[in-house]
Amino acid sequence: MKREMELVRQILLQVEHAENDPNELIDLSFHQWSHEVVSYHCKILNDARLIEAQDLSDLSGSDWRPLSLTWEGHEFIDAARNDNVWNKAMTSLKEKSMTVPFEVLKAVVIQKCREYFGVE
């Protein structure tokens, strides 16, 4: 399954918005992505230590649910929250017609965030 960076951003934003009890599972629903795709992305976000998530998978299929953001998740979404910053970062990467590792995306988002706020 392909990693969808827009979905990653949307999951992080929803988890941040929904956070209250770190022991309570957060239900996510997106019209443009299936439950299986969202579950997979929750799993890899957990693996990357951007969220804390619980595996509720059974024989009927994958079911990963987020609990909370980690420090790294907060750090990334703080840089990627602004639509203008996010869109400039994604446009910059698309112009080069390439997919990149998450750490490169994070660096580009942080650079665009610095430019947006006039911090060089």
Protein Blocks (a to p, Z undefined) as FASTA:
>chain_A
ZZdfklmmmmmmmmmmmpmbfmbccddddfkbcfklmmmmmmmmmmnopaccddfbdfkb
ccdddfbdcfklmmmmmmmmpmmlmmmmmmmmmmnopaddfklmmmmmmmmmmmmnopZZ
